């Protein structure tokens, strides 16, 4: 099959990873996939990259005052590829957004032979769209509620997002669960060897949180760290990623940094090839989550990378992540608003060797059997076959 993926994200960010790894999995099964996304760098040019059945097209993007712009220009590119390319299936990701929705509508009415598949992996209506003006919220809501009935099949990254398709009138037979999976392999390095490679302190207990953006859950995480540090003396906390936080958060962070006395380490962003070593250098990996609909609906990409690392996960989990951690017993879970319990679970992950080993084995089994891109691509292939039937 010839398949077109529409994705709103910039390269190497958010939903891009979902699209890229699904496309790679399909290409390994003999299909050809074209993935449209935004360029990571500011540019008005388009770039095409071809790799073993996967063609990635990087479209113009410009970052202005912290926001990625040129969405409407990319909508025109997306529409041109949709209407004039030779594809069997159009799979639209983040379909309620206008750069994705308009090309999909155009295909619905002007390319009746092109089979439409829609994907939900974030909550837009009643979620991220609320960060935009009211008229755009209503536009996103209309696309969210009306486009699904035009699709042959629908895919979603969580049970809550599957319910969104049901609310739009899609029957269960056309709704399919497609989770996110690890984007990187486990590092071959031992913890001590990884510490030497990354320059992280040797010997001291260390927990790590990976991510670019933090919300209010950052401070629950910091409170949990202080609780764990009272139980595990000398515990260090490392943040891996850009750590985009507002100035008000920086002010609130200062007392924690002062109390930690240098034991909170901000590593910044590292090249993707180096990330597995930083995970391997850790004693536990932390996944803070907010108690809100956006968090309950999503499936963070880093969750799969955490699982694949072989290092125990500790989270105040909600939604799909809570379900996986509890049903598969593959991590330590605290109630979402309980910082003290979160801290106790961190301490438990560092000190209870027997349970730690059981959790690591369960995580490895989950990756091997269910959360891997080849297994998910095989399922997606069957979904496309249903769409074409």
N, C-alpha and C positions, 0 to 999 in steps of 0.2 A: 504494500500500500504506500501511496504518497500522502504524507500527513503534514498539515500546517499548524504550528503552535503560535498563538498570539499571547504575548506576555508583556505586562506593563512595567516590570522592574528593570533597573539597570543591571548590567552583567555582574555576576557574583554578589547578588544581594537578594534576600527574601525569596519570593516565588520563582526567581530565576533558577535557583538550585533545583526546585521541584521539576520545572520544565526541562532543564538540561539533563538531569539524570534519568527522567522518564524517556526523553528522546534518545539518549545513549542506549538505554535498555531496548527500546524498539529497534534501533539501528542494528544492535547485535542480533536481533531476530530476523534481520533481512529487509526491514522496511526503510524507506527514505523519509527523513523528517527535516523540515525547515522551521527554525525557531527564530521568531522576530522579538527583539528586546531593545532596550535603550543602551547606548554606549556608556561605559563607565566614566569616560572623559568628556569634557565639554567640547562639542564639535557640531558642525552643520553637515558633515559628510556622513555617508553610510559605508560600512565595512562588511565584507562578506568573508566568512571562514568556512572551509569545507573539511570535514574529518570523518572518514569511514561511514558514509551514509547520513551524517548530520551536517546540515548547512545552517550556520548561525549568522544572522544578519543583524548588525549593530546599527541602530537608527539614531538620528540626531538627538542630542540632549544638551541642555545648558542649565547650570545650577545658579539660581538667582536668589540672594538673601536666604540661603539655606534650603530652598525648595527646588526640586527637579522640575524643569519647565519643558515646553515644546510638546506637550501631550497631544494637542490637536494636530500638530504637524505629523506626529507619529500615527495618529488616527488615519490620516490620508495615505501614508505609506501602507499601513495595515490593510486598508480598503483596497488599494491597488493590487497587493499580493493576493488578497482573497478573491477578487473578481477576475483577475487575469492570469493567475497561476494555475497549473494543472495538478490538482490535488483531489484525493478521494475523500479525505476527512479534514474538517476544520475543528480543532480543539482550542476553545477560547478559555483562557485562565483569567481570573478576576473579572468575569464578564460584566458585572454591573457598571464598570467604569466606561466612560464614553469612548476612549480610544479603542476599547475592545468591543463594546456593544454596537457601535455604529457599523463597523465592518461585518459583524455577525448578522445584524439586521439586513445589510445589503446582500449578503450571501443568501439569506433566507428567501428574499424575493427575486433576486437576479441570477442566482446560481442554484436552482432547485436540485440539481444533481449532486451538489456538495453536501455531504452529511455532517450535521452540526452536533458537536459534543461540547458541553459547558462544564467548567470546573469551579468549585468553591474551595478556597483554602484559607480565606480570611472573612471575617464578618464585616461587610460593607454597610448594608442597610441596618441602621440602629447601632453601628459600630464606628468604623473609621470615617464613614461619610459624615458623622456628626461633627467632625472637625472642620467641615466646610460650610459655606453659607447655605441658608435654607433652600434656595432654588436648586442648588446642585444636589442637596440631600434628596429632594423630591425626584430629581432626574435619576439618581442612582437607585432610589426605591422603585421607580417605575420599571427600569431595566431588570432589577432583581426579581420583581414579581411577574413580569410578562415574558421575558426571553426564555425561561426554562420550558414553557409549554411548546416552544418552537423547536426545541432540540430533540434529536433522536435518542440521545443518552446523556446522563449527567454523572459527574464524578465529584466526590467531596472528601476532604481530609479529616472530617470528624463527624460524630453522630449529630451534633448540633447543626452543622451545615447541611447534613442530609435532611434534617427536619425542615430547613429553609426551603429546600426543593419541594418537599411534601406540601408545605404551606402555599407554594406557588402553583399547586395542582398537578405535580408530576407523580405518576404512580410508582410504587416501590419497585416494580420490574425494570424501571429505567433509571434507578438511582443506585450508584455503586460506590463502595468505600475504597478509596485509594490513599493509603497513608504515605507519609514521608519516611525516608530511610537514610542511613548514614551516607554522607558525602565524602568521607575519607576513611582510609584503612587504619587499623590499630598500629601504633608505633611499635617497632621491634625492640625498643630500648626498655631496660628496666627503669624503675623509678630513679635510682641513684644515677644511672647513666644519663637519663633525660635531664636530671638536675644539672649535671656537668655541662651538657650541650646547651641548655637554655640559660645557664647562669643563675638559676634560682637557688636559694640557700640550701646547702647540703644538710641533711639530717633533721632539720626542723619539720614538724608537722605543717602541712600546707593544703589549703582548699582553694579552689579556683572557680570563678564565674566567668563564662564566655558570653560576649554579646556586645553589640554596638550601641544599643539604646536602652535606657533604664527609665522606669516610671516610679511611682510611689513605692513599689515593692523593693526598691533599692534599700530603703531605710529599714524595712522589716528584715531584709537580709543582713544589714549591718547590726541590727539589734540581736539577731540570731547568732551572728559571729561573736559578738561580745559575750553572749551566754556560753557558747561553746568554748571560748577562750578561758572562761572562768573554770571550766572543767578540764580542758587540755592546755596546760601552760605553754606559752610560747607559740601558740597557733598563729600561722600567718594566712592572710587572705590576699589572693592575686586576682586582679581584673584583667581579662584578655579581650581586647577589642577597642574600638574608637571611644567607647563610653561617652556618647553624646548626652549630656545633661545640661539643663538650663543653669543660669547663674544662681538662681535661688537654691538649687540643689547643691551647687558647689559650696555655698555658705553653710548649708545644713550638714555638709560632709566634714567640714573642718573640725568639729569637736571629736568625731570618730577618729580622724587621722591623728589628732593630738593624743587621744587616749591610747591609741595603738602603738604609738612611739616608733613608727617606721615599719610595723608589721603588716600594714596594708600597702600592697604593691600595685601600681597602675602600669601595666606592661605596654599598653597601647596596642595598635593593630600589628599583626605579624603576617608574613606571607603564608598563604594556605598550606604550602608544603611543610612549613615549620610547626603548624598548629598541633599535629598529633604528638609531638615531643612535649609540648607544654601540658597537654592533657595527661600524658604518661608520667610527667613529673609531679603530679598532684596526688594527694591522698583521698580526696573526694571532690566531686564536681557539683556545683550548686546551681540550681535552676529556680530563681525567684519568680513568682507569678502573682498577678493581681486578681482580686476577686471581682471580676467584671465580665460582661458578655464577650468582649474581644478575646480575652485570654481563654475563656471556656470553649470558644469555637475553634481556636487555632491549633496547629500542630507544629511547634517550633522545630526548624531544621536542626538546631544544635542538639535536640534531644536524641536523635539517631546517632550523631557523632559522639555524644556522651556514652551511649550504650555500647558503641563499637570500641571505645577506648579501653575497656576492661577496668575502668576506675568507677567505683560506686557513685551513684547519683543521689543527691539529697535535695528534696524540693517541698515547698508548700503548695503542692500541685492542685490544679483544678482541671475540669473538663477531660479531654482525651488523654492528657499526660497522667492525671490521677488514675484513670481507668487502666492504663498500661502498667503503671508502677504497682498498683494494688492487685490486679488480676494475675499478673505474671510474676509478682514478688521480685521485681528487678530493680528496686531502689528503696530508699527511705523516704517516707511521706509524713508530713506534719499538716495539721489543719491550716487552712490558707491564711488566717489572720493571727495565728498564734506564734509569735516570734520565739518565745521561750521553748515551745515544743520543737520548732525548727532547729534551734540551737542544740537541744538534747539529741535530735536525730543526727546532727553533724558529729557530735561527740561519740554517739553510738557507732557511726560509720567508721570512725578512726580507732575505736577500741575493741569492738566485738568481732574478733577474727572469724569465728565460726559462721556467724550470720553474714558477714561481709563476703566470705567465699561462696556461700550459697547464692547470694544476690548476684555476684559476678557470673556464676555459672548460668543462672536464669537469663541474664541479659544476653550472654553469648548465644544461648539457645534461641531466644527470640529473634536475634539478628539472622541466624542461620535459617530459620524456618519461615519467618513471616516478614520481617522488616528488612528486605533487601530488594534492590532495584530490579534484578532479573525476575524475581517472583512477581513483583508488582507489574512489570512490563508485560509479562505473560497474561496476567489478568486484564490489563488494558487492551491488549491485542484482541481478546475475546469480546470486549465491550465494543470495539470498532467493528468487529464482524457483525455484531447485533445491529449496530447503527446502519450498516450497509445492507442488511437483509431486507 
